[in-house]
Amino acid sequence: MNNFFIGIDVSKETIDVSCHNPSRFKEAEYVGQYTNRPSGYRSMVRDLRLYCGGISTGQWLFCCETTGSYDKPLCNWICGKGMFIWRESALQIKLSKGICRGKDDKTDSMMITDYARRHHDKAVRYELPSPILSALKDLYSYRRSLVEMRTMAQSRLSAMKFNKDGLVARFITKDIEKEIKLLNERISICERKIIELIESDEEIMNNYHHIISIKGVGPVCATALIIYSGNFNIIPTANKMACYSGCASFRDQSGTSIDKEAFVKHLSRTHLKSVLSMAALQATRTCELYTNYAHRMKSQGKSNKVIINNVRNKLIHLVYALVRNDCDFDEKHVFTHHKL
C-alpha cells in the first residue's frame, strides 16, 4: 500500500520533484530541483523525509516519465535502494492531464505526482535490467549508428558519381570509399561482439537460435526482438509485441459516419517495425510457407502493404510460439498441421 506519492520531472541536468501525502495536505507540494546525479538523489530523499510524515520508504511511490537515457540513472539508483519507482509513458501522462495552458518543469512534476496518486493501482515496479541485456542494447544501438553513418556515406558517394571530373572530385570519392570500408569493418567487429555477448547467456542464446531458424529472419531482427521484449519477459505475449511494434491494426469508429483505419504510427516503435518489415519481405521470398500465403492474398486483391503487415504479425506470433515451446522452426511440420 503506497501512502506517499512522489512525481519527478526528469531533464538532462536536473530533476524537479513534487510529492503528495494525503494525510497531511490536499494537493501536491513542490519539493525542489536537484541535479540529475547521485548527490542530487540523496538530497532529494533527505528533503522528502520532511514531507512524508514518518511514512517508511517502503510505502513511497516514485513516478517519472520515460525519457530514454536521462531517467535511467535515477531509476537504477532508486531501485538499488530498494524503493518503488514507476516508469510511465510520457504520452500516457500527457493525455491524462486534460486541457492545459502552458507548462514548466515545476508544474510537470506536480502533474506526475497527481497521476501517480490517481492511478497507483496500475503502477508497475521498475526492475534493474539484466547486465547482459543492457550491454546488448548498447552494442545494438552503436551498430545502428554505424549503419546510419555508412548509409549517409554511400549517399554522398552516389552523388559524386555525377561529378567525376577534377582532382578534388577524385579525392573526395576515394576518401568516401575509404570511410565506407572502415565503417564496414567496424560494423563487422560490432556484430561479432553482439554474437559473443548472446552466446555468453544460455537462455538468450537458445531464444536467438530459435528465432533465426525461421527463413527470412536474420541476426539483426532476432537481436532486436530479444532486446525490445526484454528476452520475452517485459513484453511476454505476441499480441502485445504486435501492438508495440505497430503491426496490429486498429480502427476509429463512431456511429455510421466514421469508420476508418486508426493512425497509430506515432504510438509504435518504428525502428522495430522497419526491421520486421525487412524480415517479412525476405520471408515472402525465401520461405515457401509465406511465399504461398503472399500469392494467395495477392490473388484476392490485397495490397502489398496489407500482405507485408500480415506477414509481420505472423512472424511475431511464430517467434513467440518457438520461444514458448523451446523449439526451432520446422516448415514441414507447419505444412502438415496448419494452413496459413
Secondary structure, 3 states (H helix, E strand, C coil): CCCEEEEEEECCCEEEEEEECCCCCCCCEEEEEEECCHHHHHHHHHHHHHHCCCCCHHHEEEEEECCCCCCHHHHHHHHHCCCEEEEECHHHHHHHCCCCCCCCHHHHHHHHHHHHHHCHHHCCCCCCCCHHHHHHHHHHHHHHHHHHHHHHHHHHHHHHCCCCCCHHHHHHHHHHHHHHHHHHHHHHHHHHHHHHHHHCCHHHHHHHHHHHCCCCCCHHHHHHHHHHCCCCCCCCCHHHHHHHCCCCCCEEEECCCEEEECCCHHHCCHHHHHHHHHHHHHHHHHCHHHHHHHHHHHHCCCCHHHHHHHHHHHHHHHHHHHHHHCCCCCHHHHHHHCCC
